[in-house]
């Protein structure tokens, strides 16, 4: 089992390296094509490769017969090595656990999160180490592992990525003061609202979050919102009813409510400390007032 996982991981890293080289070549061909179409000089750094790039562009035009544009490939999403390429084949299965010796509020919060995520199972951590939990998840075809402690760790299996979030302003369902305004907890698959994830890191974060939920039915009356404001992601959970007809909607909060602060995305799974970090929140980013990492 261990050798097979190591082999799969090496193949995964090799595909990612190969894809990176291909994307660099596609970008070079795009720049040369634009220069030729607009009658501009070839960029200085590409002049030594101009002859070969022109030959490759001509071959692309012959193969695609003008029906497929190179520009659409230059910023194409990760297709060779997309960790979520096969998520449509089956619904997500989530294992949710906590740190060791969790407090009573943390245990209560984990119970509420289990209901938030469809097809989720909660496990008491006990004395198990992370590597044992991940190995068990792989053996039982778990797609995502969520670890709740003073923050939130979301690790996609079998190869990653892993997102690390800080937790702020957590209000559990039982702590919401206006009890009459609370809606009933629904087990229907929710519709998702992902607001203001416009940058590359933001799109990556939204991709990690949205694949924790299966595809809902069109008539589902449950809504989960992830709204990014100044790199703080607000999580809200609502249900609605149309009591007075299609133009009248009664919206009720279900809870819990919380804020997430992304501080790291790692390309591997949670136990792979040697994996490369795709994004890390640096101290100077907190002082750059105009810099928005996840969205505008």
C-alpha positions in Angstrom: 0.0 0.0 0.0 2.8 2.4 1.0 4.7 1.8 -2.2 1.7 2.3 -4.3 0.9 5.6 -2.7 4.5 6.7 -3.2 4.4 5.7 -6.9 1.1 7.6 -7.4 2.5 10.6 -5.7 5.6 10.6 -7.9 3.4 10.3 -11.0 1.3 13.2 -9.7 4.3 15.4 -9.3 5.7 14.4 -12.7 2.5 15.4 -14.4 2.4 18.7 -12.6 6.0 19.5 -13.7 5.2 18.5 -17.3 2.1 20.6 -17.3 4.0 23.6 -16.0 6.5 23.3 -18.9 3.6 23.1 -21.4 1.9 26.2 -20.0 5.2 28.1 -20.4 5.4 27.0 -24.1 1.7 28.0 -24.7 2.3 31.4 -23.3 5.3 32.0 -25.6 3.3 30.9 -28.6 0.5 33.2 -27.6 2.8 36.2 -27.4 4.4 35.4 -30.8 1.0 35.0 -32.4 -0.2 38.3 -31.0 2.9 40.1 -32.3 2.4 38.6 -35.8 -1.3 39.4 -36.0 -0.8 43.0 -34.8 2.3 43.7 -36.9 4.5 44.3 -33.8 8.1 43.3 -33.3 8.7 39.9 -31.7 9.5 40.3 -28.0 13.2 40.5 -27.4 13.4 37.5 -25.1 11.7 35.3 -27.7 13.7 36.2 -30.7 16.2 33.3 -30.3 13.2 30.9 -30.3 11.2 32.7 -33.0 11.8 30.2 -35.8 10.8 27.2 -33.7 7.8 28.9 -32.2 6.5 29.9 -35.7 6.9 26.3 -36.8 4.8 25.1 -33.8 2.2 27.8 -34.4 1.8 26.6 -38.0 1.4 23.0 -36.9 -1.2 24.1 -34.4 -3.1 25.9 -37.1 -3.0 22.9 -39.4 -4.2 20.5 -36.6 -7.0 22.7 -35.4 -8.0 24.0 -38.8 -8.8 27.4 -37.3 -11.5 26.1 -35.0 -9.6 26.2 -31.8 -7.7 29.3 -30.7 -4.4 29.2 -28.8 -5.5 32.0 -26.6 -8.1 29.8 -25.0 -5.4 27.4 -23.9 -3.0 30.0 -22.5 -4.9 30.4 -19.3 -6.7 27.1 -19.5 -7.6 25.4 -16.2 -5.6 22.5 -14.9 -6.8 19.6 -17.0 -3.7 17.3 -17.1 -3.3 17.3 -13.3 -6.5 18.8 -11.9 -7.0 17.3 -8.4 -10.7 17.7 -8.8 -11.0 16.3 -12.4 -12.9 13.3 -11.3 -15.2 14.8 -8.7 -18.2 14.5 -11.0 -18.0 10.7 -11.0 -19.2 10.5 -7.4 -20.5 12.6 -4.6 -18.0 13.9 -2.0 -17.5 11.8 1.2 -16.2 13.8 4.1 -14.6 12.7 7.4 -14.7 15.4 10.1 -12.7 15.2 13.2 -11.1 17.4 15.9 -7.8 17.9 17.6 -7.0 15.7 20.6 -8.8 16.3 23.9 -11.3 18.8 22.3 -13.2 21.2 24.6 -17.0 21.0 24.9 -17.6 24.1 22.7 -15.3 22.6 20.0 -17.1 19.3 20.1 -20.4 21.1 19.8 -19.1 23.1 16.8 -17.9 20.0 15.1 -21.3 18.4 15.5 -22.9 21.4 13.8 -20.4 21.3 11.0 -21.3 17.6 10.4 -24.8 18.7 9.5 -23.6 21.6 7.3 -21.6 19.2 5.0 -23.8 16.6 3.3 -22.4 13.0 3.4 -20.2 13.9 6.3 -19.1 11.5 9.1 -17.8 12.7 12.4 -15.1 10.7 14.2 -13.8 11.1 17.7 -10.0 11.6 17.3 -8.9 9.7 20.4 -5.2 9.0 20.2 -4.9 8.6 16.5 -2.2 10.4 14.6 -2.9 12.3 11.4 -1.1 9.8 9.1 -3.2 6.9 10.4 -6.4 8.9 9.8 -5.4 9.8 6.3 -4.5 6.2 5.5 -7.8 5.1 6.7 -9.6 7.7 4.6 -7.8 6.6 1.5 -8.8 3.0 2.2 -12.5 3.9 2.5 -12.6 6.3 -0.5 -13.1 9.4 1.6 -12.7 12.4 -0.7 -12.0 15.1 2.0 -10.7 15.3 5.5 -11.7 18.2 7.7 -9.8 18.8 10.9 -11.4 21.3 13.4 -9.2 22.8 16.1 -8.5 26.5 16.7 -8.6 26.7 12.9 -10.0 24.6 10.1 -7.9 22.3 7.8 -9.5 21.0 4.6 -7.5 18.2 2.9 -8.6 16.7 -0.4 -7.8 13.1 -0.9 -5.9 11.2 -2.2 -3.3 13.8 -3.5 -4.3 17.1 -2.1 -4.5 20.1 -2.0 -4.8 21.1 1.7 -6.2 24.5 2.7 -5.5 25.9 6.2 -7.9 28.5 7.6 -8.1 30.5 10.7 -11.4 30.6 12.5 -12.9 33.9 13.8 -16.1 35.2 15.2 -17.7 31.7 15.5 -21.4 31.8 16.6 -22.9 28.3 16.9 -26.6 27.7 16.1 -27.4 27.5 19.8 -25.7 30.8 20.6 -27.8 32.8 18.1 -29.9 35.1 20.3 -33.1 35.5 18.2 -34.4 31.9 18.5 -37.6 32.7 16.6 -35.7 33.8 13.5 -33.7 30.5 13.3 -34.8 28.2 10.5 -35.0 24.4 10.7 -31.9 22.5 9.9 -32.3 21.0 6.5 -30.5 17.9 5.2 -31.1 18.9 1.5 -28.1 19.5 -0.7 -27.5 23.3 -0.6 -27.1 25.8 -3.3 -23.8 27.7 -3.0 -23.0 31.4 -3.3 -19.3 32.1 -3.8 -18.9 35.9 -3.8 -15.8 37.9 -4.7 -13.2 35.2 -5.4 -11.7 36.9 -8.4 -8.0 36.4 -8.2 -6.0 33.2 -8.9 -5.7 32.4 -5.2 -9.4 33.3 -4.7 -10.5 30.9 -7.5 -8.3 28.2 -6.1 -9.9 28.7 -2.6 -13.4 28.7 -4.1 -12.7 25.5 -5.9 -11.6 23.8 -2.7 -14.7 25.0 -0.9 -17.3 24.2 -3.5 -16.2 20.6 -4.0 -17.1 19.8 -0.4 -20.7 19.9 -1.5 -22.6 17.7 -3.9 -24.8 19.1 -6.7 -28.2 20.2 -5.3 -31.6 19.7 -6.8 -33.1 22.8 -8.5 -35.9 23.0 -5.9 -33.6 22.9 -2.9 -34.5 25.7 -0.4 -31.1 25.6 1.4 -28.4 28.2 0.7 -24.8 28.3 1.9 -22.8 31.5 1.3 -19.0 32.1 1.2 -18.5 35.8 0.8 -15.0 37.3 0.6 -14.5 40.8 2.0 -10.9 42.0 2.5 -9.6 38.4 2.5 -12.0 37.4 5.3 -14.5 34.7 4.1 -17.9 35.0 5.8 -19.8 31.8 6.1 -23.6 32.0 6.4 -26.2 29.2 6.2 -29.9 30.0 5.4 -33.1 28.3 4.4 -36.0 30.1 2.6 -39.7 29.6 1.9 -42.1 31.3 -0.6 -45.0 31.9 1.7 -46.7 34.7 -0.3 -46.0 33.6 -3.8 -42.9 33.8 -6.1 -42.3 37.4 -5.2 -42.3 36.9 -1.4 -39.4 35.0 0.2 -39.0 34.3 3.9 -35.3 33.9 4.6 -34.2 32.4 7.9 -30.7 31.8 9.2 -29.8 28.3 10.3 -26.3 28.7 11.6 -23.5 28.4 12.5 -21.9 31.6 11.4 -18.2 32.2 11.2 -15.3 33.9 9.4 -12.5 32.1 7.7 -9.0 33.5 7.1 -6.9 31.6 4.5 -3.3 31.4 5.5 -1.9 28.5 3.5 -2.6 26.1 0.6 -0.4 23.1 0.3 -0.2 20.9 -2.8 -0.1 17.6 -0.8 -2.3 16.1 1.9 -2.3 17.2 5.5 0.3 14.7 6.7 2.8 15.5 3.9 4.9 18.1 5.5 7.4 17.9 2.6 4.9 19.0 0.0 5.3 22.4 -1.6 3.2 25.4 -0.5 1.1 26.9 -3.3 0.2 30.0 -1.2 1.2 31.2 2.2 0.1 34.3 4.0 3.2 36.4 4.8 3.4 38.9 7.7 3.9 41.9 5.3 0.6 41.0 3.6 -1.3 42.2 6.7 0.2 45.7 6.4 -0.4 46.1 2.7 -3.7 47.9 2.9 -4.4 47.9 -0.9 -3.4 44.4 -1.6 -6.2 41.9 -1.8 -5.2 38.3 -2.1 -8.6 36.5 -2.8 -10.6 39.2 -4.5 -11.2 42.8 -5.2 
